[in-house]
Amino acid sequence: MPPTPPPPGAPRPAAVVNAEIRERAASLSAEEYQALLEEWAEAVKASVVEAA
């Protein structure tokens, strides 16, 4: 199953992306894993900027 695409606009919360990575870790291709890691990193950056 391909990763859930993020909605346009605000990224999904980092916790949601992290949960998807953990849930699907064994079945992810390298490309899917990389895409989720990039989405997670963007979500973390967005939450840091929001907190600042």
N, C-alpha and C positions, 0 to 999 in steps of 0.2 A: 504494500500500500504506500503510495507517495506521501510525503509530508503534507500536512494541512497548510495550504498557502495562507500567509498572513493577510488580513483584510487591508484594503487601502487605508492610508492614514496612519494612525497610531499602531505601534507594534503590539503583539500579544505580550502579556506580562511574562517576565523571565521565568517565574515559577511554573507557568503553564507550558512553556517551551521545554523547560527542564524536565517536567513530568512526562512529556511526550518522548523526550530522548531516553529517559529511564525505562519507560514502558516498551519502547520499540527497539532498544539497543541491539538486541540479538538479530533483528531482521533488517536493520538499516544497511543500505549500500554505503560505500565511502562517500559518494556524492550527496546522498540524503543526509548523512551524518554531518557533513561539512555545511550543508545548507542550514540545518537546524542549529549548529554551533554559531554560525554567522547571525542567524535570527536572534538567538539567545544573547549574543554579545550586543546587538543593537538594542535589545530590550533592556539590558543592564545599563547601557549608556543613557538611554532615555530616562530610566528611573533615577539615575544619579543627577542628571540635568534637572529633572523635575524637583528633586529634593533640595537642590542648591538654590 
